[in-house]
Amino acid sequence: MPPTRSVTMADVARLAGVSVATVSRTLSGIRAVDPAIQQRVTDAADQLGYQVNLVGRALRQTRSSTVGLVVPDLENPYFSALAQQLSRAFSDPSIDLLVFSADSSLETEARGVRSFLGRQVDALVLIPVHEERSEAAVSTAAAAVHTIQLDRRVPGTAASYVGVSNKAGMRLIHDHVTSNIDVATQPVVYVGATPDSSSARERLEGAQRWFSRDVPTMLGDFSASWGREAARRLLDDGCTAATIVTAADVIALGVLAHLLHQGRSVPDDFRVIGFDGIGAAALAHPSLTTVRQPVEEMARSIRSLIESAGEQSSRWFEPALVLGSTSPASVER
């Protein structure tokens, strides 16, 4: 069973008739607040039995605090890279970042959330396994502690969100393709993931919007093995040239590996384009053209949100196209 719901700042704010930010300022004591408002807030907090437990206060008071991170899996190098960036953002000795892998399981994801709440973490960062079916886990976390969704999101929950504009990333790919590639000889094929997560869905929708709803599409999962399988199917179907746009670098790596293993030329015959720009991208040879997410800024933004302990908010970041040898601006022949 999910843990008993603990009282949050939002509860105190509703009872006192003020904003969550006002509750935060009042209970933190770092800024002057009107005495009448202060009395309303403290009375509401006492009535509800609210206990202050904020990372922001922990940082100011230099006591140790804990942030939990739940990722869908750690085999995907992108999620491992995100965990590394968050570790750097919370690198000072006053904060411990604990990481839990859901192993792509909704049940394991829920167990990870319960485990962190049972340990009374000060904040929770969550990359949901599923856009819809992870709602219970996200809502349980958000009801108990300051929760921020990263990269993926479950719409309609009380958790904040930090992520990149996936559709803008697909537009960057579209602009690159239309400016540099003869799609008559290297037609676009989209290799993505089943739209169970918001990132998979938004990238698929972006590809269909910017290229065409009729763009040839192959959907699997976020793995190199799926990329290899997709490339195998393309070659078995007699494809001899294409621009393969993928939903993630890890998929692009699998595509690239199979094409090269079969003696195909990249980028002369096949172009390969990824999405994410960290982790797996560094392993590509030849170097991968990809859309890079500004993960350093995203990690700093998460720390800022946690420290401010403000109201729920969403922060969207713009990606950037990074040209590599798998699809350069021009091909020397």
KOLDRENTOR-771842 format. One record per residue (C-alpha): chain; residue number from 0; x, y, z; residue in three letters. Coordinates in steps of 0.25 Angstrom, whole numbers. Layout:
BEGIN
+------+-----+-------+-------+-------+------+
: unit : pos :    px :    py :    pz : code :
+------+-----+-------+-------+-------+------+
:    A : NUM :     X :     Y :     Z :  ALA :
...
+------+-----+-------+-------+-------+------+
//
This chain:
BEGIN
+------+-----+-------+-------+-------+------+
: unit : pos :    px :    py :    pz : code :
+------+-----+-------+-------+-------+------+
:    A :   0 :     0 :     0 :     0 :  MET :
:    A :   1 :     5 :    14 :    -3 :  PRO :
:    A :   2 :    10 :    22 :    10 :  PRO :
:    A :   3 :     1 :    31 :    18 :  THR :
:    A :   4 :     0 :    44 :    11 :  ARG :
:    A :   5 :     8 :    54 :    19 :  SER :
:    A :   6 :     5 :    69 :    20 :  VAL :
:    A :   7 :    11 :    78 :    10 :  THR :
:    A :   8 :    13 :    93 :     8 :  MET :
:    A :   9 :     2 :    93 :    -1 :  ALA :
:    A :  10 :    -7 :    88 :    10 :  ASP :
:    A :  11 :    -2 :    99 :    19 :  VAL :
:    A :  12 :    -4 :   110 :     8 :  ALA :
:    A :  13 :   -18 :   106 :     5 :  ARG :
:    A :  14 :   -22 :   106 :    20 :  LEU :
:    A :  15 :   -15 :   120 :    22 :  ALA :
:    A :  16 :   -21 :   126 :     9 :  GLY :
:    A :  17 :    -7 :   129 :     3 :  VAL :
:    A :  18 :     3 :   124 :    -7 :  SER :
:    A :  19 :    13 :   113 :    -5 :  VAL :
:    A :  20 :    24 :   123 :    -7 :  ALA :
:    A :  21 :    19 :   131 :     4 :  THR :
:    A :  22 :    18 :   119 :    13 :  VAL :
:    A :  23 :    33 :   115 :     9 :  SER :
:    A :  24 :    37 :   130 :    12 :  ARG :
:    A :  25 :    30 :   130 :    26 :  THR :
:    A :  26 :    35 :   116 :    31 :  LEU :
:    A :  27 :    49 :   118 :    26 :  SER :
:    A :  28 :    51 :   131 :    33 :  GLY :
:    A :  29 :    60 :   137 :    23 :  ILE :
:    A :  30 :    51 :   148 :    19 :  ARG :
:    A :  31 :    42 :   158 :    26 :  ALA :
:    A :  32 :    27 :   155 :    25 :  VAL :
:    A :  33 :    15 :   163 :    30 :  ASP :
:    A :  34 :    12 :   159 :    44 :  PRO :
:    A :  35 :    -2 :   156 :    41 :  ALA :
:    A :  36 :     1 :   147 :    30 :  ILE :
:    A :  37 :    12 :   140 :    38 :  GLN :
:    A :  38 :     2 :   137 :    49 :  GLN :
:    A :  39 :    -8 :   131 :    39 :  ARG :
:    A :  40 :     3 :   122 :    33 :  VAL :
:    A :  41 :     9 :   117 :    46 :  THR :
:    A :  42 :    -5 :   115 :    52 :  ASP :
:    A :  43 :    -9 :   107 :    39 :  ALA :
:    A :  44 :     4 :    99 :    40 :  ALA :
:    A :  45 :     2 :    96 :    55 :  ASP :
:    A :  46 :   -12 :    92 :    52 :  GLN :
:    A :  47 :    -8 :    82 :    41 :  LEU :
:    A :  48 :     4 :    77 :    48 :  GLY :
:    A :  49 :    13 :    81 :    37 :  TYR :
:    A :  50 :    28 :    79 :    39 :  GLN :
:    A :  51 :    38 :    87 :    31 :  VAL :
:    A :  52 :    47 :    78 :    23 :  ASN :
:    A :  53 :    53 :    86 :    11 :  LEU :
:    A :  54 :    66 :    84 :     4 :  VAL :
:    A :  55 :    67 :    99 :     2 :  GLY :
:    A :  56 :    67 :   101 :    17 :  ARG :
:    A :  57 :    76 :    89 :    19 :  ALA :
:    A :  58 :    86 :    96 :    10 :  LEU :
:    A :  59 :    85 :   109 :    17 :  ARG :
:    A :  60 :    87 :   102 :    30 :  GLN :
:    A :  61 :    98 :    93 :    25 :  THR :
:    A :  62 :    92 :    81 :    30 :  ARG :
:    A :  63 :    92 :    68 :    21 :  SER :
:    A :  64 :    80 :    66 :    12 :  SER :
:    A :  65 :    76 :    55 :     3 :  THR :
:    A :  66 :    71 :    55 :   -11 :  VAL :
:    A :  67 :    65 :    43 :   -18 :  GLY :
:    A :  68 :    66 :    40 :   -33 :  LEU :
:    A :  69 :    58 :    29 :   -39 :  VAL :
:    A :  70 :    62 :    25 :   -54 :  VAL :
:    A :  71 :    55 :    16 :   -63 :  PRO :
:    A :  72 :    67 :     8 :   -65 :  ASP :
:    A :  73 :    82 :     9 :   -64 :  LEU :
:    A :  74 :    86 :     1 :   -77 :  GLU :
:    A :  75 :    82 :    13 :   -85 :  ASN :
:    A :  76 :    94 :    22 :   -85 :  PRO :
:    A :  77 :    86 :    34 :   -86 :  TYR :
:    A :  78 :    80 :    32 :   -72 :  PHE :
:    A :  79 :    93 :    28 :   -67 :  SER :
:    A :  80 :    98 :    42 :   -72 :  ALA :
:    A :  81 :    87 :    49 :   -66 :  LEU :
:    A :  82 :    90 :    43 :   -52 :  ALA :
:    A :  83 :   104 :    47 :   -54 :  GLN :
:    A :  84 :   100 :    62 :   -57 :  GLN :
:    A :  85 :    91 :    62 :   -45 :  LEU :
:    A :  86 :   102 :    57 :   -36 :  SER :
:    A :  87 :   111 :    68 :   -41 :  ARG :
:    A :  88 :    99 :    78 :   -38 :  ALA :
:    A :  89 :    98 :    73 :   -24 :  PHE :
:    A :  90 :   113 :    71 :   -22 :  SER :
:    A :  91 :   115 :    79 :    -9 :  ASP :
:    A :  92 :   116 :    70 :     4 :  PRO :
:    A :  93 :   103 :    75 :    10 :  SER :
:    A :  94 :    94 :    67 :    -1 :  ILE :
:    A :  95 :    94 :    52 :    -3 :  ASP :
:    A :  96 :    88 :    48 :   -17 :  LEU :
:    A :  97 :    83 :    34 :   -16 :  LEU :
:    A :  98 :    79 :    26 :   -29 :  VAL :
:    A :  99 :    69 :    15 :   -32 :  PHE :
:    A : 100 :    67 :     8 :   -45 :  SER :
:    A : 101 :    53 :     4 :   -48 :  ALA :
:    A : 102 :    58 :    -6 :   -58 :  ASP :
:    A : 103 :    46 :    -2 :   -68 :  SER :
:    A : 104 :    36 :    -8 :   -58 :  SER :
:    A : 105 :    24 :     0 :   -52 :  LEU :
:    A : 106 :    24 :    -9 :   -40 :  GLU :
:    A : 107 :    39 :    -6 :   -37 :  THR :
:    A : 108 :    37 :     9 :   -40 :  GLU :
:    A : 109 :    26 :     9 :   -29 :  ALA :
:    A : 110 :    35 :     1 :   -20 :  ARG :
:    A : 111 :    46 :    11 :   -22 :  GLY :
:    A : 112 :    37 :    23 :   -19 :  VAL :
:    A : 113 :    32 :    16 :    -6 :  ARG :
:    A : 114 :    46 :    13 :    -2 :  SER :
:    A : 115 :    51 :    28 :    -3 :  PHE :
:    A : 116 :    38 :    33 :     4 :  LEU :
:    A : 117 :    41 :    23 :    15 :  GLY :
:    A : 118 :    55 :    29 :    16 :  ARG :
:    A : 119 :    49 :    43 :    17 :  GLN :
:    A : 120 :    57 :    49 :     6 :  VAL :
:    A : 121 :    56 :    64 :     5 :  ASP :
:    A : 122 :    53 :    64 :   -10 :  ALA :
:    A : 123 :    50 :    54 :   -21 :  LEU :
:    A : 124 :    54 :    54 :   -36 :  VAL :
:    A : 125 :    47 :    44 :   -44 :  LEU :
:    A : 126 :    48 :    40 :   -59 :  ILE :
:    A : 127 :    35 :    33 :   -61 :  PRO :
:    A : 128 :    35 :    19 :   -68 :  VAL :
:    A : 129 :    21 :    21 :   -74 :  HIS :
:    A : 130 :    14 :    34 :   -78 :  GLU :
:    A : 131 :     1 :    29 :   -73 :  GLU :
:    A : 132 :     3 :    17 :   -64 :  ARG :
:    A : 133 :    13 :    24 :   -56 :  SER :
:    A : 134 :     3 :    34 :   -51 :  GLU :
:    A : 135 :     1 :    27 :   -37 :  ALA :
:    A : 136 :    15 :    27 :   -34 :  ALA :
:    A : 137 :    17 :    41 :   -38 :  VAL :
:    A : 138 :     5 :    46 :   -30 :  SER :
:    A : 139 :     9 :    38 :   -18 :  THR :
:    A : 140 :    23 :    45 :   -18 :  ALA :
:    A : 141 :    17 :    59 :   -21 :  ALA :
:    A : 142 :     7 :    58 :    -9 :  ALA :
:    A : 143 :    18 :    55 :     1 :  ALA :
:    A : 144 :    31 :    62 :    -4 :  VAL :
:    A : 145 :    35 :    73 :   -14 :  HIS :
:    A : 146 :    36 :    64 :   -27 :  THR :
:    A : 147 :    42 :    68 :   -40 :  ILE :
:    A : 148 :    40 :    60 :   -53 :  GLN :
:    A : 149 :    52 :    60 :   -62 :  LEU :
:    A : 150 :    52 :    57 :   -77 :  ASP :
:    A : 151 :    39 :    50 :   -77 :  ARG :
:    A : 152 :    26 :    54 :   -70 :  ARG :
:    A : 153 :    12 :    50 :   -66 :  VAL :
:    A : 154 :     3 :    61 :   -70 :  PRO :
:    A : 155 :    -7 :    66 :   -60 :  GLY :
:    A : 156 :     1 :    62 :   -47 :  THR :
:    A : 157 :     5 :    72 :   -36 :  ALA :
:    A : 158 :    20 :    70 :   -39 :  ALA :
:    A : 159 :    29 :    80 :   -46 :  SER :
:    A : 160 :    36 :    77 :   -59 :  TYR :
:    A : 161 :    49 :    80 :   -65 :  VAL :
:    A : 162 :    52 :    75 :   -79 :  GLY :
:    A : 163 :    55 :    79 :   -94 :  VAL :
:    A : 164 :    46 :    82 :  -105 :  SER :
:    A : 165 :    46 :    69 :  -113 :  ASN :
:    A : 166 :    38 :    75 :  -124 :  LYS :
:    A : 167 :    48 :    86 :  -126 :  ALA :
:    A : 168 :    59 :    76 :  -126 :  GLY :
:    A : 169 :    52 :    69 :  -138 :  MET :
:    A : 170 :    50 :    82 :  -145 :  ARG :
:    A : 171 :    65 :    84 :  -144 :  LEU :
:    A : 172 :    67 :    71 :  -151 :  ILE :
:    A : 173 :    57 :    74 :  -161 :  HIS :
:    A : 174 :    64 :    87 :  -165 :  ASP :
:    A : 175 :    78 :    80 :  -166 :  HIS :
:    A : 176 :    72 :    69 :  -175 :  VAL :
:    A : 177 :    65 :    79 :  -184 :  THR :
:    A : 178 :    77 :    88 :  -185 :  SER :
:    A : 179 :    88 :    77 :  -187 :  ASN :
:    A : 180 :    82 :    64 :  -192 :  ILE :
:    A : 181 :    75 :    60 :  -205 :  ASP :
:    A : 182 :    64 :    52 :  -200 :  VAL :
:    A : 183 :    60 :    47 :  -213 :  ALA :
:    A : 184 :    73 :    38 :  -213 :  THR :
:    A : 185 :    74 :    37 :  -198 :  GLN :
:    A : 186 :    59 :    37 :  -193 :  PRO :
:    A : 187 :    56 :    39 :  -178 :  VAL :
:    A : 188 :    52 :    27 :  -170 :  VAL :
:    A : 189 :    49 :    29 :  -155 :  TYR :
:    A : 190 :    53 :    19 :  -145 :  VAL :
:    A : 191 :    47 :    22 :  -131 :  GLY :
:    A : 192 :    41 :    16 :  -119 :  ALA :
:    A : 193 :    27 :    12 :  -116 :  THR :
:    A : 194 :    20 :    24 :  -110 :  PRO :
:    A : 195 :    19 :    19 :   -96 :  ASP :
:    A : 196 :    27 :    31 :   -90 :  SER :
:    A : 197 :    25 :    46 :   -93 :  SER :
:    A : 198 :    39 :    47 :  -100 :  SER :
:    A : 199 :    36 :    35 :  -109 :  ALA :
:    A : 200 :    22 :    41 :  -113 :  ARG :
:    A : 201 :    27 :    55 :  -114 :  GLU :
:    A : 202 :    39 :    51 :  -123 :  ARG :
:    A : 203 :    30 :    43 :  -132 :  LEU :
:    A : 204 :    20 :    54 :  -133 :  GLU :
:    A : 205 :    31 :    64 :  -136 :  GLY :
:    A : 206 :    36 :    54 :  -148 :  ALA :
:    A : 207 :    22 :    53 :  -153 :  GLN :
:    A : 208 :    20 :    68 :  -153 :  ARG :
:    A : 209 :    32 :    73 :  -159 :  TRP :
:    A : 210 :    35 :    62 :  -169 :  PHE :
:    A : 211 :    21 :    56 :  -172 :  SER :
:    A : 212 :    11 :    47 :  -165 :  ARG :
:    A : 213 :    14 :    37 :  -176 :  ASP :
:    A : 214 :    29 :    37 :  -173 :  VAL :
:    A : 215 :    33 :    22 :  -172 :  PRO :
:    A : 216 :    33 :    19 :  -157 :  THR :
:    A : 217 :    39 :     7 :  -149 :  MET :
:    A : 218 :    36 :     7 :  -134 :  LEU :
:    A : 219 :    43 :    -2 :  -124 :  GLY :
:    A : 220 :    50 :     3 :  -111 :  ASP :
:    A : 221 :    61 :    11 :  -106 :  PHE :
:    A : 222 :    72 :     1 :  -108 :  SER :
:    A : 223 :    84 :    -2 :  -117 :  ALA :
:    A : 224 :    78 :   -16 :  -120 :  SER :
:    A : 225 :    66 :    -9 :  -126 :  TRP :
:    A : 226 :    74 :     0 :  -135 :  GLY :
:    A : 227 :    82 :   -12 :  -140 :  ARG :
:    A : 228 :    69 :   -20 :  -143 :  GLU :
:    A : 229 :    63 :    -8 :  -150 :  ALA :
:    A : 230 :    75 :    -6 :  -159 :  ALA :
:    A : 231 :    74 :   -21 :  -162 :  ARG :
:    A : 232 :    60 :   -20 :  -166 :  ARG :
:    A : 233 :    63 :    -8 :  -175 :  LEU :
:    A : 234 :    74 :   -16 :  -182 :  LEU :
:    A : 235 :    66 :   -28 :  -183 :  ASP :
:    A : 236 :    55 :   -20 :  -190 :  ASP :
:    A : 237 :    64 :   -16 :  -201 :  GLY :
:    A : 238 :    67 :    -2 :  -196 :  CYS :
:    A : 239 :    81 :     3 :  -201 :  THR :
:    A : 240 :    81 :    17 :  -197 :  ALA :
:    A : 241 :    73 :    26 :  -187 :  ALA :
:    A : 242 :    74 :    37 :  -176 :  THR :
:    A : 243 :    71 :    29 :  -163 :  ILE :
:    A : 244 :    66 :    39 :  -153 :  VAL :
:    A : 245 :    65 :    32 :  -139 :  THR :
:    A : 246 :    58 :    36 :  -126 :  ALA :
:    A : 247 :    71 :    34 :  -117 :  ALA :
:    A : 248 :    86 :    33 :  -119 :  ASP :
:    A : 249 :    86 :    18 :  -113 :  VAL :
:    A : 250 :    77 :    14 :  -125 :  ILE :
:    A : 251 :    86 :    22 :  -135 :  ALA :
:    A : 252 :    98 :    14 :  -129 :  LEU :
:    A : 253 :    91 :     1 :  -132 :  GLY :
:    A : 254 :    87 :     5 :  -146 :  VAL :
:    A : 255 :   101 :    10 :  -149 :  LEU :
:    A : 256 :   107 :    -3 :  -144 :  ALA :
:    A : 257 :    99 :   -12 :  -153 :  HIS :
:    A : 258 :   101 :    -3 :  -165 :  LEU :
:    A : 259 :   116 :    -3 :  -164 :  LEU :
:    A : 260 :   116 :   -18 :  -161 :  HIS :
:    A : 261 :   109 :   -20 :  -174 :  GLN :
:    A : 262 :   119 :   -12 :  -181 :  GLY :
:    A : 263 :   110 :     0 :  -184 :  ARG :
:    A : 264 :   115 :    14 :  -186 :  SER :
:    A : 265 :   112 :    25 :  -176 :  VAL :
:    A : 266 :   109 :    36 :  -179 :  PRO :
:    A : 267 :   110 :    33 :  -195 :  ASP :
:    A : 268 :    99 :    22 :  -195 :  ASP :
:    A : 269 :    92 :    24 :  -181 :  PHE :
:    A : 270 :    92 :    36 :  -172 :  ARG :
:    A : 271 :    89 :    33 :  -157 :  VAL :
:    A : 272 :    84 :    44 :  -148 :  ILE :
:    A : 273 :    82 :    43 :  -133 :  GLY :
:    A : 274 :    76 :    50 :  -121 :  PHE :
:    A : 275 :    81 :    53 :  -107 :  ASP :
:    A : 276 :    95 :    57 :  -109 :  GLY :
:    A : 277 :   101 :    51 :   -97 :  ILE :
:    A : 278 :   106 :    38 :   -92 :  GLY :
:    A : 279 :   105 :    29 :  -104 :  ALA :
:    A : 280 :   108 :    40 :  -114 :  ALA :
:    A : 281 :   123 :    39 :  -110 :  ALA :
:    A : 282 :   123 :    25 :  -113 :  LEU :
:    A : 283 :   120 :    26 :  -128 :  ALA :
:    A : 284 :   130 :    24 :  -139 :  HIS :
:    A : 285 :   129 :    31 :  -149 :  PRO :
:    A : 286 :   124 :    43 :  -140 :  SER :
:    A : 287 :   109 :    44 :  -139 :  LEU :
:    A : 288 :   101 :    56 :  -143 :  THR :
:    A : 289 :    91 :    58 :  -132 :  THR :
:    A : 290 :    82 :    67 :  -125 :  VAL :
:    A : 291 :    88 :    71 :  -111 :  ARG :
:    A : 292 :    80 :    73 :   -99 :  GLN :
:    A : 293 :    86 :    84 :   -90 :  PRO :
:    A : 294 :    87 :    74 :   -78 :  VAL :
:    A : 295 :    96 :    83 :   -70 :  GLU :
:    A : 296 :    86 :    94 :   -70 :  GLU :
:    A : 297 :    75 :    85 :   -67 :  MET :
:    A : 298 :    82 :    79 :   -55 :  ALA :
:    A : 299 :    85 :    93 :   -49 :  ARG :
:    A : 300 :    70 :    96 :   -51 :  SER :
:    A : 301 :    66 :    84 :   -43 :  ILE :
:    A : 302 :    75 :    89 :   -32 :  ARG :
:    A : 303 :    69 :   103 :   -33 :  SER :
:    A : 304 :    55 :    97 :   -32 :  LEU :
:    A : 305 :    58 :    89 :   -20 :  ILE :
:    A : 306 :    65 :   100 :   -13 :  GLU :
:    A : 307 :    54 :   110 :   -15 :  SER :
:    A : 308 :    43 :   100 :   -11 :  ALA :
:    A : 309 :    33 :   109 :   -19 :  GLY :
:    A : 310 :    20 :   105 :   -26 :  GLU :
:    A : 311 :    19 :    95 :   -36 :  GLN :
:    A : 312 :    26 :    99 :   -49 :  SER :
:    A : 313 :    31 :    94 :   -63 :  SER :
:    A : 314 :    44 :    98 :   -69 :  ARG :
:    A : 315 :    46 :    95 :   -84 :  TRP :
:    A : 316 :    60 :    96 :   -90 :  PHE :
:    A : 317 :    64 :    97 :  -105 :  GLU :
:    A : 318 :    73 :    87 :  -111 :  PRO :
:    A : 319 :    84 :    89 :  -121 :  ALA :
:    A : 320 :    88 :    81 :  -133 :  LEU :
:    A : 321 :   102 :    76 :  -133 :  VAL :
:    A : 322 :   108 :    72 :  -147 :  LEU :
:    A : 323 :   116 :    59 :  -148 :  GLY :
:    A : 324 :   122 :    50 :  -159 :  SER :
:    A : 325 :   109 :    41 :  -160 :  THR :
:    A : 326 :   102 :    53 :  -166 :  SER :
:    A : 327 :   111 :    65 :  -168 :  PRO :
:    A : 328 :   107 :    78 :  -175 :  ALA :
:    A : 329 :   112 :    73 :  -188 :  SER :
:    A : 330 :   118 :    60 :  -193 :  VAL :
:    A : 331 :   131 :    60 :  -200 :  GLU :
:    A : 332 :   131 :    50 :  -212 :  ARG :
+------+-----+-------+-------+-------+------+
//
